[in-house]
Amino acid sequence: MYYENLEVERRGHVGTLWLSRPDKLNALSSDLWKDLPEAVADLDMDEEVRVIVLAGRGSSFSVGIDLELLASIRPDGPSPAVGNLRTFELIKQLQSTVNSFAETAKPVIAAIHGYCLGAGLNLISACDIRFASADAVFSIRETKMGIVADLGALQRLPAIVGLPATAEMALTGGDYPSTWALDAGLVTRVYESHEALFEGAQALADQIGANSPLVTQGVKRALQANDGRTIEQGLEFAAQWNSAFLTSNDLMEALGAFAEKRDPKFSGT
C-alpha cells in the first residue's frame, strides 16, 4: 500500500515504519495521522511480521504535530457546543493514532534520533522499547505552545520515567538530551550515530522476531495487564494466558530444538 509520507519495509519477521517527511523534520501532517494506524493494522494482520520498528527519515525522528494542522483546529460549528464537540472528536482521532502502537499485539521498538518533540514524544511513549542516538532531544513541547499535552504522554510517561520526571518535562516544556533520557529510563540504549541506532533497533527486532510470536505477544499483554492491577491480579492474567497457549506447537518445537541442540524455528501456532 502506498502512503504519501510513510514508508513501510518488511524484512524477515520485522516490519519498519519510516516517517518520511524529512524536509519538514517529519512533522506529523493530517495524512500521517490517518496513515499510521492503517499501516500498524496492516502489519498486525501480517503473520510473517512479528516485530514493528518505528523510525524517521532525515535528520530527526519528529518535531511533533504539523503547525498548519494545529492552526486549523478551531471550534467551528453552528454553535459553540457543536464546535467544541468537533474539536473533542478530532483530539480523540489523534489519540487513536498514538494508541495504535500500544494496541497492536506485536512489540514495537522506537528508534529515535534528532528531535523528538510534542506529538513525536507521545508516539514513542506508546511503544514498548525505545532506543536513541546521542543527538536525540526530547520535549513535551505542547507546554511551550500553550497546550496541555493530550495525546498520551502525561498518561504513559509516569509509568516509564516516574511522576516527578514527567512533571518536570511537562511543566517546563524544556529540551532533554539523550543522556537524561537514558538516566531516566525513557530509553534503554543510546548509540553514537544514526546508522548505529537503526542497526541496533533492527538487531533487537531480529532477536525478538526469532522467538515464538505467541510468547512475545503474550509478554506484551502481560506487561500491560500489570497496569492498575495488584501482583495477584497480574499473576492471574499470566495464568489465564498460559492456560490458553501453553499447549502450542511452538512449545513442542522449543523442547525438540533443545534436545537436538539446534535453534528452534517457531511457526506461531
C-alpha atoms as a printed R data frame, in Angstrom:
    type eleno elety resid chain resno       x       y      z
1   ATOM     1    CA   MET     A     1   0.000   0.000  0.000
2   ATOM     2    CA   TYR     A     2   1.278   3.480 -0.894
3   ATOM     3    CA   TYR     A     3   1.432   6.256  1.698
4   ATOM     4    CA   GLU     A     4   2.467   9.808  0.860
5   ATOM     5    CA   ASN     A     5   4.729  10.457  3.835
6   ATOM     6    CA   LEU     A     6   5.136   6.995  5.331
7   ATOM     7    CA   GLU     A     7   7.336   4.128  4.155
8   ATOM     8    CA   VAL     A     8   6.714   0.503  5.115
9   ATOM     9    CA   GLU     A     9   9.526  -2.021  4.888
10  ATOM    10    CA   ARG     A    10   9.308  -5.746  5.567
11  ATOM    11    CA   ARG     A    11  12.451  -7.775  6.198
12  ATOM    12    CA   GLY     A    12  12.200 -11.226  7.661
13  ATOM    13    CA   HIS     A    13   9.940 -11.007 10.710
14  ATOM    14    CA   VAL     A    14  10.425  -7.235 11.088
15  ATOM    15    CA   GLY     A    15   8.169  -4.506  9.731
16  ATOM    16    CA   THR     A    16   9.641  -0.999  9.824
17  ATOM    17    CA   LEU     A    17   7.540   2.151  9.637
18  ATOM    18    CA   TRP     A    18   9.551   5.148  8.440
19  ATOM    19    CA   LEU     A    19   8.139   8.623  8.967
20  ATOM    20    CA   SER     A    20   9.183  10.060  5.621
21  ATOM    21    CA   ARG     A    21   8.730  13.813  5.564
22  ATOM    22    CA   PRO     A    22  12.375  14.762  6.081
23  ATOM    23    CA   ASP     A    23  12.091  18.266  4.601
24  ATOM    24    CA   LYS     A    24   9.617  19.075  7.414
25  ATOM    25    CA   LEU     A    25  11.572  17.158 10.071
26  ATOM    26    CA   ASN     A    26   8.793  14.562  9.996
27  ATOM    27    CA   ALA     A    27   6.177  16.950 11.351
28  ATOM    28    CA   LEU     A    28   3.023  14.882 11.689
29  ATOM    29    CA   SER     A    29   0.635  16.052  8.977
30  ATOM    30    CA   SER     A    30  -3.012  15.056  8.649
31  ATOM    31    CA   ASP     A    31  -2.169  12.238  6.236
32  ATOM    32    CA   LEU     A    32   0.340  10.745  8.697
33  ATOM    33    CA   TRP     A    33  -2.221  10.798 11.495
34  ATOM    34    CA   LYS     A    34  -4.543   8.842  9.207
35  ATOM    35    CA   ASP     A    35  -1.969   6.515  7.638
36  ATOM    36    CA   LEU     A    36  -0.032   5.448 10.731
37  ATOM    37    CA   PRO     A    37  -2.836   3.409 12.367
38  ATOM    38    CA   GLU     A    38  -3.735   1.884  8.991
39  ATOM    39    CA   ALA     A    39  -0.122   0.791  8.463
40  ATOM    40    CA   VAL     A    40   0.095  -0.592 12.010
41  ATOM    41    CA   ALA     A    41  -3.122  -2.559 11.454
42  ATOM    42    CA   ASP     A    42  -1.738  -3.909  8.169
43  ATOM    43    CA   LEU     A    43   1.445  -5.108  9.882
44  ATOM    44    CA   ASP     A    44  -0.619  -6.507 12.735
45  ATOM    45    CA   MET     A    45  -2.508  -8.687 10.242
46  ATOM    46    CA   ASP     A    46   0.682  -9.890  8.542
47  ATOM    47    CA   GLU     A    47   1.566 -13.225 10.152
48  ATOM    48    CA   GLU     A    48   5.142 -13.004  8.856
49  ATOM    49    CA   VAL     A    49   5.741  -9.764 10.785
50  ATOM    50    CA   ARG     A    50   6.426 -10.356 14.473
51  ATOM    51    CA   VAL     A    51   8.034  -7.037 15.486
52  ATOM    52    CA   ILE     A    52   7.474  -3.419 14.412
53  ATOM    53    CA   VAL     A    53  10.168  -0.726 14.333
54  ATOM    54    CA   LEU     A    54   9.168   2.954 14.226
55  ATOM    55    CA   ALA     A    55  11.798   5.374 12.892
56  ATOM    56    CA   GLY     A    56  12.173   8.603 10.931
57  ATOM    57    CA   ARG     A    57  13.931   9.574  7.732
58  ATOM    58    CA   GLY     A    58  16.229  12.591  7.586
59  ATOM    59    CA   SER     A    59  17.823  14.454 10.460
60  ATOM    60    CA   SER     A    60  15.116  13.955 13.111
61  ATOM    61    CA   PHE     A    61  12.546  11.469 14.322
62  ATOM    62    CA   SER     A    62   9.741  14.054 14.516
63  ATOM    63    CA   VAL     A    63   9.270  17.642 15.627
64  ATOM    64    CA   GLY     A    64   5.655  16.893 16.520
65  ATOM    65    CA   ILE     A    65   2.343  17.907 15.058
66  ATOM    66    CA   ASP     A    66   2.412  19.884 11.835
67  ATOM    67    CA   LEU     A    67   1.814  23.551 12.684
68  ATOM    68    CA   GLU     A    68  -0.564  24.023  9.756
69  ATOM    69    CA   LEU     A    69  -2.708  21.203 11.090
70  ATOM    70    CA   LEU     A    70  -2.528  22.662 14.587
71  ATOM    71    CA   ALA     A    71  -3.592  26.086 13.326
72  ATOM    72    CA   SER     A    72  -6.579  24.546 11.554
73  ATOM    73    CA   ILE     A    73  -8.001  23.116 14.768
74  ATOM    74    CA   ARG     A    74 -10.748  25.621 15.510
75  ATOM    75    CA   PRO     A    75 -14.044  25.040 17.306
76  ATOM    76    CA   ASP     A    76 -16.164  25.967 14.271
77  ATOM    77    CA   GLY     A    77 -19.811  24.932 14.180
78  ATOM    78    CA   PRO     A    78 -23.364  26.198 14.231
79  ATOM    79    CA   SER     A    79 -22.945  26.717 17.980
80  ATOM    80    CA   PRO     A    80 -20.016  26.816 20.422
81  ATOM    81    CA   ALA     A    81 -21.136  23.445 21.775
82  ATOM    82    CA   VAL     A    82 -21.037  21.785 18.349
83  ATOM    83    CA   GLY     A    83 -17.676  23.385 17.599
84  ATOM    84    CA   ASN     A    84 -16.254  22.141 20.878
85  ATOM    85    CA   LEU     A    85 -17.612  18.661 20.173
86  ATOM    86    CA   ARG     A    86 -15.848  18.609 16.799
87  ATOM    87    CA   THR     A    87 -12.581  19.616 18.456
88  ATOM    88    CA   PHE     A    88 -13.060  16.861 21.034
89  ATOM    89    CA   GLU     A    89 -13.661  14.289 18.288
90  ATOM    90    CA   LEU     A    90 -10.539  15.404 16.399
91  ATOM    91    CA   ILE     A    91  -8.405  15.075 19.532
92  ATOM    92    CA   LYS     A    92  -9.810  11.583 20.080
93  ATOM    93    CA   GLN     A    93  -8.870  10.680 16.487
94  ATOM    94    CA   LEU     A    94  -5.301  11.862 17.074
95  ATOM    95    CA   GLN     A    95  -5.198   9.891 20.327
96  ATOM    96    CA   SER     A    96  -6.289   6.753 18.472
97  ATOM    97    CA   THR     A    97  -3.254   7.058 16.174
98  ATOM    98    CA   VAL     A    98  -0.917   7.096 19.166
99  ATOM    99    CA   ASN     A    99  -2.889   4.311 20.850
100 ATOM   100    CA   SER     A   100  -2.444   2.056 17.823
101 ATOM   101    CA   PHE     A   101   1.185   1.397 18.812
102 ATOM   102    CA   ALA     A   102   0.125   0.250 22.278
103 ATOM   103    CA   GLU     A   103  -2.866  -1.701 20.998
104 ATOM   104    CA   THR     A   104  -1.067  -3.732 18.330
105 ATOM   105    CA   ALA     A   105  -0.370  -7.232 19.592
106 ATOM   106    CA   LYS     A   106   3.179  -7.024 18.282
107 ATOM   107    CA   PRO     A   107   6.119  -5.476 20.169
108 ATOM   108    CA   VAL     A   108   7.097  -2.024 18.902
109 ATOM   109    CA   ILE     A   109  10.620  -0.598 19.042
110 ATOM   110    CA   ALA     A   110  11.069   3.164 18.569
111 ATOM   111    CA   ALA     A   111  14.408   4.283 17.079
112 ATOM   112    CA   ILE     A   112  14.746   7.984 17.927
113 ATOM   113    CA   HIS     A   113  17.280  10.438 16.539
114 ATOM   114    CA   GLY     A   114  17.451  14.214 16.454
115 ATOM   115    CA   TYR     A   115  14.324  15.989 17.645
116 ATOM   116    CA   CYS     A   116  11.534  14.037 19.309
117 ATOM   117    CA   LEU     A   117   9.108  16.745 20.317
118 ATOM   118    CA   GLY     A   118   5.463  17.019 21.294
119 ATOM   119    CA   ALA     A   119   3.386  14.532 19.325
120 ATOM   120    CA   GLY     A   120   6.576  12.653 18.462
121 ATOM   121    CA   LEU     A   121   7.182  12.072 22.164
122 ATOM   122    CA   ASN     A   122   3.587  10.934 22.517
123 ATOM   123    CA   LEU     A   123   4.173   8.351 19.778
124 ATOM   124    CA   ILE     A   124   7.254   6.845 21.385
125 ATOM   125    CA   SER     A   125   5.603   6.745 24.816
126 ATOM   126    CA   ALA     A   126   3.139   4.216 23.357
127 ATOM   127    CA   CYS     A   127   5.949   1.966 22.094
128 ATOM   128    CA   ASP     A   128   7.299  -0.958 24.081
129 ATOM   129    CA   ILE     A   129  11.042  -0.288 23.745
130 ATOM   130    CA   ARG     A   130  12.878   2.948 22.933
131 ATOM   131    CA   PHE     A   131  16.427   3.377 21.611
132 ATOM   132    CA   ALA     A   132  18.039   6.745 20.830
133 ATOM   133    CA   SER     A   133  21.042   8.256 19.138
134 ATOM   134    CA   ALA     A   134  23.359  10.537 21.100
135 ATOM   135    CA   ASP     A   135  21.942  13.657 19.417
136 ATOM   136    CA   ALA     A   136  18.328  12.898 20.364
137 ATOM   137    CA   VAL     A   137  16.385  15.664 22.106
138 ATOM   138    CA   PHE     A   138  13.096  15.029 23.908
139 ATOM   139    CA   SER     A   139  10.431  17.549 24.856
140 ATOM   140    CA   ILE     A   140   6.789  17.809 25.868
141 ATOM   141    CA   ARG     A   141   6.716  20.842 23.605
142 ATOM   142    CA   GLU     A   142   2.957  21.365 23.904
143 ATOM   143    CA   THR     A   143   3.607  23.332 27.085
144 ATOM   144    CA   LYS     A   144   5.576  25.944 25.131
145 ATOM   145    CA   MET     A   145   2.706  26.122 22.616
146 ATOM   146    CA   GLY     A   146   0.094  26.938 25.256
147 ATOM   147    CA   ILE     A   147  -1.431  23.458 25.191
148 ATOM   148    CA   VAL     A   148  -1.845  20.750 27.822
149 ATOM   149    CA   ALA     A   149  -0.387  17.605 26.218
150 ATOM   150    CA   ASP     A   150  -3.394  15.437 25.394
151 ATOM   151    CA   LEU     A   151  -2.151  12.538 23.255
152 ATOM   152    CA   GLY     A   152  -0.869  10.161 25.923
153 ATOM   153    CA   ALA     A   153   2.500  11.364 27.198
154 ATOM   154    CA   LEU     A   154   1.094  12.594 30.521
155 ATOM   155    CA   GLN     A   155  -0.692   9.283 30.983
156 ATOM   156    CA   ARG     A   156   2.104   6.907 29.898
157 ATOM   157    CA   LEU     A   157   5.333   8.605 30.957
158 ATOM   158    CA   PRO     A   158   4.775   8.293 34.742
159 ATOM   159    CA   ALA     A   159   4.983   4.504 34.363
160 ATOM   160    CA   ILE     A   160   8.145   4.871 32.274
161 ATOM   161    CA   VAL     A   161  10.189   7.615 33.967
162 ATOM   162    CA   GLY     A   162   8.183   8.268 37.134
163 ATOM   163    CA   LEU     A   163   5.828  11.067 38.115
164 ATOM   164    CA   PRO     A   164   8.466  13.652 39.183
165 ATOM   165    CA   ALA     A   165  10.412  13.401 35.914
166 ATOM   166    CA   THR     A   166   7.179  13.563 33.914
167 ATOM   167    CA   ALA     A   167   6.081  16.609 35.873
168 ATOM   168    CA   GLU     A   168   9.421  18.323 35.234
169 ATOM   169    CA   MET     A   169   9.207  17.689 31.495
170 ATOM   170    CA   ALA     A   170   5.555  18.691 31.246
171 ATOM   171    CA   LEU     A   171   5.730  21.800 33.408
172 ATOM   172    CA   THR     A   172   8.831  23.217 31.713
173 ATOM   173    CA   GLY     A   173   8.310  22.105 28.126
174 ATOM   174    CA   GLY     A   174  12.105  22.075 28.013
175 ATOM   175    CA   ASP     A   175  14.541  20.091 25.907
176 ATOM   176    CA   TYR     A   176  16.052  16.976 27.461
177 ATOM   177    CA   PRO     A   177  19.112  15.264 25.929
178 ATOM   178    CA   SER     A   178  19.687  11.569 25.338
179 ATOM   179    CA   THR     A   179  21.854  11.324 28.464
180 ATOM   180    CA   TRP     A   180  18.921  12.485 30.591
181 ATOM   181    CA   ALA     A   181  16.567  10.128 28.738
182 ATOM   182    CA   LEU     A   182  18.881   7.186 29.393
183 ATOM   183    CA   ASP     A   183  19.280   8.011 33.099
184 ATOM   184    CA   ALA     A   184  15.515   8.483 33.479
185 ATOM   185    CA   GLY     A   185  14.699   5.221 31.717
186 ATOM   186    CA   LEU     A   186  12.872   6.849 28.806
187 ATOM   187    CA   VAL     A   187  15.291   4.994 26.510
188 ATOM   188    CA   THR     A   188  17.279   1.866 27.282
189 ATOM   189    CA   ARG     A   189  20.173   2.304 24.832
190 ATOM   190    CA   VAL     A   190  21.960   5.268 23.275
191 ATOM   191    CA   TYR     A   191  24.048   4.951 20.098
192 ATOM   192    CA   GLU     A   192  26.693   7.373 18.863
193 ATOM   193    CA   SER     A   193  25.375   7.615 15.287
194 ATOM   194    CA   HIS     A   194  22.087   7.384 13.431
195 ATOM   195    CA   GLU     A   195  23.368   4.404 11.475
196 ATOM   196    CA   ALA     A   196  24.297   2.533 14.659
197 ATOM   197    CA   LEU     A   197  20.884   3.357 16.123
198 ATOM   198    CA   PHE     A   198  18.952   1.892 13.202
199 ATOM   199    CA   GLU     A   199  21.224  -1.157 13.083
200 ATOM   200    CA   GLY     A   200  20.772  -1.678 16.820
201 ATOM   201    CA   ALA     A   201  16.988  -1.416 16.587
202 ATOM   202    CA   GLN     A   202  16.902  -3.872 13.683
203 ATOM   203    CA   ALA     A   203  19.208  -6.279 15.502
204 ATOM   204    CA   LEU     A   204  16.977  -6.289 18.580
205 ATOM   205    CA   ALA     A   205  13.898  -6.697 16.380
206 ATOM   206    CA   ASP     A   206  15.529  -9.719 14.730
207 ATOM   207    CA   GLN     A   207  16.313 -11.170 18.141
208 ATOM   208    CA   ILE     A   208  12.701 -10.718 19.304
209 ATOM   209    CA   GLY     A   209  11.365 -11.969 15.981
210 ATOM   210    CA   ALA     A   210  13.256 -15.230 16.384
211 ATOM   211    CA   ASN     A   211  11.072 -16.078 19.388
212 ATOM   212    CA   SER     A   212   7.571 -17.511 19.266
213 ATOM   213    CA   PRO     A   213   5.101 -14.736 18.398
214 ATOM   214    CA   LEU     A   214   2.619 -16.333 20.768
215 ATOM   215    CA   VAL     A   215   5.117 -15.697 23.553
216 ATOM   216    CA   THR     A   216   6.233 -12.179 22.590
217 ATOM   217    CA   GLN     A   217   2.628 -11.081 22.180
218 ATOM   218    CA   GLY     A   218   1.790 -12.692 25.491
219 ATOM   219    CA   VAL     A   219   4.660 -10.885 27.205
220 ATOM   220    CA   LYS     A   220   3.410  -7.559 25.836
221 ATOM   221    CA   ARG     A   221  -0.123  -8.212 27.056
222 ATOM   222    CA   ALA     A   222   1.058  -9.482 30.458
223 ATOM   223    CA   LEU     A   223   3.142  -6.338 30.985
224 ATOM   224    CA   GLN     A   224   0.194  -4.153 30.007
225 ATOM   225    CA   ALA     A   225  -2.088  -6.152 32.298
226 ATOM   226    CA   ASN     A   226   0.066  -5.131 35.279
227 ATOM   227    CA   ASP     A   227  -1.069  -1.512 34.923
228 ATOM   228    CA   GLY     A   228  -3.520  -0.684 37.692
229 ATOM   229    CA   ARG     A   229  -3.559  -4.245 38.987
230 ATOM   230    CA   THR     A   230  -2.113  -5.940 42.032
231 ATOM   231    CA   ILE     A   231   0.618  -8.566 41.659
232 ATOM   232    CA   GLU     A   232  -2.002 -11.235 42.343
233 ATOM   233    CA   GLN     A   233  -4.227  -9.913 39.551
234 ATOM   234    CA   GLY     A   234  -1.262  -9.790 37.189
235 ATOM   235    CA   LEU     A   235  -0.390 -13.380 38.043
236 ATOM   236    CA   GLU     A   236  -3.994 -14.359 37.374
237 ATOM   237    CA   PHE     A   237  -3.757 -12.850 33.875
238 ATOM   238    CA   ALA     A   238  -0.484 -14.677 33.194
239 ATOM   239    CA   ALA     A   239  -2.024 -17.964 34.362
240 ATOM   240    CA   GLN     A   240  -5.045 -17.450 32.101
241 ATOM   241    CA   TRP     A   241  -2.823 -16.634 29.129
242 ATOM   242    CA   ASN     A   242  -0.665 -19.724 29.545
243 ATOM   243    CA   SER     A   243  -3.718 -21.879 30.156
244 ATOM   244    CA   ALA     A   244  -4.799 -20.925 26.647
245 ATOM   245    CA   PHE     A   245  -1.428 -21.026 24.863
246 ATOM   246    CA   LEU     A   246   0.890 -23.374 26.761
247 ATOM   247    CA   THR     A   247  -0.036 -26.347 24.550
248 ATOM   248    CA   SER     A   248   1.255 -24.665 21.393
249 ATOM   249    CA   ASN     A   249   3.285 -26.249 18.622
250 ATOM   250    CA   ASP     A   250   5.959 -23.660 19.431
251 ATOM   251    CA   LEU     A   251   6.474 -25.181 22.895
252 ATOM   252    CA   MET     A   252   6.972 -28.608 21.339
253 ATOM   253    CA   GLU     A   253   9.403 -27.069 18.825
254 ATOM   254    CA   ALA     A   254  11.370 -25.432 21.643
255 ATOM   255    CA   LEU     A   255  11.638 -28.702 23.545
256 ATOM   256    CA   GLY     A   256  12.656 -30.583 20.416
257 ATOM   257    CA   ALA     A   257  15.247 -27.995 19.469
258 ATOM   258    CA   PHE     A   258  16.736 -28.111 22.975
259 ATOM   259    CA   ALA     A   259  17.008 -31.896 22.853
260 ATOM   260    CA   GLU     A   260  18.549 -31.790 19.382
261 ATOM   261    CA   LYS     A   261  20.893 -28.920 20.264
262 ATOM   262    CA   ARG     A   262  19.680 -26.640 17.460
263 ATOM   263    CA   ASP     A   263  17.955 -23.274 17.148
264 ATOM   264    CA   PRO     A   264  14.155 -23.511 17.237
265 ATOM   265    CA   LYS     A   265  12.067 -22.456 14.256
266 ATOM   266    CA   PHE     A   266   8.813 -21.083 15.604
267 ATOM   267    CA   SER     A   267   5.666 -21.032 13.500
268 ATOM   268    CA   GLY     A   268   3.400 -19.035 15.782
269 ATOM   269    CA   THR     A   269   0.970 -21.943 16.130
